[in-house]
């Protein structure tokens, strides 16, 4: 199945913008809950979490998963107030 023009453009954009110390989806997925905790605490993101932040900026699939996790955590926090 050939890629659409939009999919090809997204793929090329992702390849061109990859950071040299980029992490993969598996590592991102394994640490995304920790990243979400930092985000919700409104504290400055530690340097060690920057790779997660960069990956989420570049990867639509992981970004969607992160958004769903963040929405769920925010809903739980809202329910406990």
N, C-alpha and C positions, 0 to 999 in steps of 0.2 A: 504494500500500500504506500504510495508516494505521499510525502509531506505536503501540506498546503503552503502557500506563500507565507502566511502568517507564522506557521510552525517553523519554517525554515529561517525566517527573520529572527524569531525568538531564540532558536538554537544558535545561530551565528552571534547574536548579541551576548548570550551566555558564555560562549567560548571566548569571545574577545575581552569580556570584562572579568574573567576569572582572576582572582588574586593569586599571587605565587604561593602563599601559605594556606590556600583554600582547603576546606574539609569537604568530605563527601556527605551524602544524604544519611548514611548509616550513623556516622558520628554526630551529625547535627540532630538527628532524631533522638539519639541517646542522651543528649545534653539540653534539648530544647525546654524541658520542664524547669531545669535550673535557670536557664535564661529568662523564662517567663516569671519566675520568682523574683529575679532582679528587677525586671520591668515593673512588676506590681508593687515592689517595695519603694519605687521611685528613687532608688539609689543610683549612683553612677555605675555604669557597666564596667566591670573590671577588664583589664587588658586581655586576660585569658578568655574572655567571652566574646571578644571582637570577631573571632572567626565564625561564631554562630551568627552574629549580627550580619556579617558580610554574606554568609551563605543564604540567610533568609532574604536578603535583599536581591540575590541573584536567582534563587530557585523558587519558581511559582508553586511547585508541589509542596515543598517543606513550609513555605510561607502560608499556604492554605491550612496545613496541619497546625502550625503555630497559632494562627488566628483562631481556629476552632478551640484549641487548648486554652488560649487566653480568654476567649469569650466564656468558656465553661468555668474557669477559675474566677473570673469577675462575677459571674452569676452566683457562684457559691459564696463568695465574699459578700455580695449584696444581700443574700438570703440570711446571713448570720448577723447582720447589723440590727 
